[in-house]
C-alpha cells in the first residue's frame, strides 16, 4: 500500500496536537504506571494537576521511605495538594520488595552510587520518560525524599546534576554515607561525617531533620547541607543567616539558610525541635508524619520555586514567625 504523504503529514500534525494540547482535566489525576529501562523496572504513580491542558509544568520526583509506597507517601506529605496550588507534576517511583524486602531504596549499596547503573539510573530514566511524554520545563525538575528516599534523592541529584535543578531531603543522609549494610547502620546511628566528597555542580538543597530522630541521627542532616555547600563552586562565599521560629501549637524550629549575592538560594537546614523520624507538617493519613509542623512540603515547594526564579528571596515565608534573617 502506498502512503499518501499529505495524509501522513496531517496525521503527524494531529498526533503532535494531541500530545501538546490534551483535553483539559476537570479533576486532578493520580495514575499508576510501570517503567522499564536497561537498568531495571519500577512501578510509579504520577500526579497531574487539574486545569492541565498541555502547558509546560515543573516536575517534582518524590522518593518514599522504607515500608512506604507512593499512595502512602502522597497521603502523608500532602504534596499533591501543594503541587495543585503551584501547578506542578509529581512523580512517585515505587521501590519493589524484590529489590528490598522493606521497600527501602538501596542508598547504602555501592552499585547504587554510580551514574548509569542501579536505582539512580532507573529513577533518572523514569523522570526523563515523563519529560518525553509531558511538556516539562527542563530547568524545573526537582527531587526530594524521606529517610532512605531522602538519602537516595541526594545520590540521584548528585549523579544527575544535568537533570535535577534542586534537591529536598527529609531525615536522610549525605551522598556515599555508606557502602554496605554495616556501614549504613553505623551512619544512621552516629552520623556520616566521613562521607565521600560529592563531585557535582552543587544544586540548591533544602534539608529537614528532627532533633529527636532516633532512626537517622540528626548529624546526618547537618552533613547533607555541609556536603552541598562544599560541592558548590560558590559555597564558601554564601551568605548565612539563622532564624528561630515556632509553629502555633506545634514544634519550635531553627532554620539556617545560605544564599548567594544575587539572592538565589543555595541551601536551607531546618532543625525541628522535639520531632522524631517523620515528615514535618504531614498528615496522619500517611505513615511517618508529624502534623505539628512546620510544613516541609510547602517549604520545599517554596524553595524549589525560589531556586528556579534565581533572584527571588528564598527565605521569606508566610508560614514562619519572627523577623526575616538578615
N, C-alpha and C positions, 0 to 999 in steps of 0.2 A: 504494500500500500504506500503510495506517495503522499508525504505530508505536505500540506499547503503551508508555505512559510508565513503567510499573513495570519492564518488561523493559529499557527504556533506562536507568533508574536502576541496575538490577542490573549492567548491562554497564559503566557508568561506574565503579561500585564495584570490579568485578573488574579493570578497567584500572588504577585507582589502586593497588590492592593489588599488582598485577604490577609496576608501576613502583617502588613504595616498598619492596616486600619480594620481590625476585627470589630464586630458589633460591641457596643458599649455594654458593660456588665451592670445589671441593676443591683446586684449584691456582690460583696467580696467573694472571691473564690479561694478555696483551700483544697487543692487537689493532690492526689498521690501519683507517683511515677517510679519507674525503675530506670537506672542509668548503668550503662556498660561501657568500659573502655579497656585499653590494653592492661592497665594497672589493676583492674578488678571491677566489681559492680557493687552498687548500693541502692537501696530504696531512698526515696525522699518525699517531702511534701513541699508544695510551693504556694505561697500566698500572693494573690493578685488583688490589689485594692479595687473597690467599686469605682466606677467612673473611668476605668481604663479603656481607652479607645485606640491604642497603638502609639501613644506619645512616649518618648524616651523617659525612662524612670531609673532611679538609683536601684542597686541590688545589694541586699544585706544577706550574707550567709551566716546562719546560726547553728552552732555545734552543741548538742546536748551533752549532759554529764552522764556518769555511769548510772545504770538502772533506769535510764530515761529513754524516751523516744520522741519523735517530732511533735506528736499531739500533746504529750505531757509537757514538753518544753515550751511549746507555744502557749499553752494554757497557763503555765506558771509565770512566764515572763510577760505575758500580755503584749508581746512585741507586735503581733498582727494589728492590734488596735492602734498602737503608736505609728506603725507603718501606714495604716489607713489615713491617719491625720497628715502624714508627711508625703504621701504619695510615693510609696517605695515597695518594690518586690522583696519578698523574704523567702529564702531557700533554706530548708531544714534537711540536710543529709541525715540518714539514719544509719547508725552503726549496727552491724549484724551480730547475732550471737555466735555465728560460725567464726567470725574474726576475733571476738572477745566474749566470753561467757557472760560477763556482767554488762555487756554493751558499752564498755569504755573505749574511747578512741585510744589507740596504742601509741601515745605520745612518748613512752619510755622505750620504744623499740628502735634500735639503730637503723633498721630498714626504713622506718617511717620518719626519718630525719634527713632525707636526701631528696633533692629535686628530681622529678621524673620517675619516681617509684613509690610504691606503697600508698597509704591512705592520703597523704598530701596531694599526690598526683591525681587520685580519684576525685578528691574534693575540688581541686582546681579545674579539672576537666569537666566536672559537673557544672560548675559555675560558668564555664565557657559555653557549655551546651545551652544553658538558659539564655546566655547572651546572644547565641546564634538564633534562638527562637523568639526572643523578645528584643525590642529596641532599647537595650540597656545603655545608659550613659557610661561609657568605658572608663571615665575618670572618677566615677562614683560607685565603685564596687568595694564593699567593706566586709569584714569577717569578725565574728565575735563568738564567745563560747563560755561555758560554765565548767569549772573543775577540770576533768580530763578533756572536755571540749574547749575550755579556755587554754589549756596547755597546747592542744592541737591547733587552735587558732593562731597562737604565737608561731608555731612551726610553719603553718601554711603561709602566714603573712611574711615570715622571714624568707622562705624559699621562693615565694612568688610575689616580690615587690612590684613587678611589672603588671600584675593583675589587681592586687588589693591596695587601695589608697589609704586605709587606716585599719586599726585592729582594736577590738574590745576584749578585755579579759576579766572574767569574774571568778575569783577563788582558784586561779590557775597557777602555772609555774612557767619559768623562763625557758627560752629555747635551749635544747640539749641539756635539760636538767638531769637527765638520767640516760643510761644506755641499755639497761636491763631492769628486771623487776626488783632485785635487791637495792640497786641504787635509786630506783623510783621511790621505794618505801622510805629510804633514808632521806631523800629530798623532801618528800611530803611531811615527814615527821620533824625535821630540823631545819629545812630550808636548803636552797640550791645555790649557795653563794659562789660555788666554783663551776657554775655552768659555762659551757663553751661560748666563746665570743660569737655574736651574731653578725655575720658579714652581709648587711643589707643596705638598702637605700635609706633606711631609717624612717619608716612611715610614722605618722602620729599614732599614739597609743593611749587608751584610757583603761585604767585598772581599778577594780573594786575588790576589797577583801575585808572580811570581818575580823576584828582583832581577837575574837574568841573562837576562831576556826580551829577545831581540833583534828580535822581531817587533812587539810593542807595548811602548813604553817604560814602565818601572815608574813613572815620574812620573804616568802616567795613573791608576794605582791610587790614589795619594795624592789626586789631584784628584777622583776619583769620591767618596771619602769626604768631602773638604772641601766639595764641592758639596752633598752630602746634609746636612751639618751646617749650612751656610749657609741651606738652604731650610727647615729645621725651625724652628718658632717658638721652641723652647727649646734650639736647638743651641748657642747661645752660653753657656748655663749648664750644659751637660752635664759630668759628672764623667769625666775621662780617667784611664786607667791603662795602663801598659806592662808587658808580660810577655815575657821571653826564654825560649825553650824549645828542646828538641832531641828529635827523633823517634829512638828507638833504631835505630841502623844506618841512619839517614836524614838528612834535612835539618834544620838549625837554622832557627829562625824567630823573628820578632819580631811580637808582637801588640799593637796599640794599640786599646783598647776605650773606648767612650763610653757612658754610661748616665745616666738621669735619677734624680732624688732618690727616686722610688718604686721604683727597682731595675729598671725596664723598660729594655731595650736600645735604644740609638739608632744605634750603628754600631760595626763592627769592621773593622780593616785588618790583614790577615795578610801580612807580607813573608816569602817563602820564600827563604832564603839559598842560593844556588847553583842555583836552579831556573830553567828556561827557560820557553818558551811551551807549557805543558802543565798539565793538570788535576792538582792536587796530591793525592797519595794514590790516584790512579786505577789502573785495571787495564790490563795490557798487551793485554787482549782488545780494546781500542779504541784509536783513534789519539789523538795529542796528550795523552798521560798520563805522569805521573811517579809511580811507586808508592812512592817514598821519603818520601811524606807531607809534612806532616800531611794527614789525610783531610778534604778540602774538602767532600765530600758529607755526611759525618756532622756536621761542624761547621756547615754551612749548615742542616741539618735541626734541629740543636740550637738554633741562633739563631732560626729561624722559630718553633720551639716556645716559646722564651722570649718572643719578640715577641708571640705570641698570648696568653700567660699573664700578660703585664704585669709583675707584681712579681717573677716568678721571676728568680733571679740568672742573667744572660746570659753570665757569664764563667767559670762553673765547668764543667770538662770533664775526665772521667777520662782522656781521650786525651793530656792535657798533663802536663808535668813541671814541677817548681818550684812556688814559692808562688803562691797566688792574688793578683792585683793588689789593692792596697788604697790 
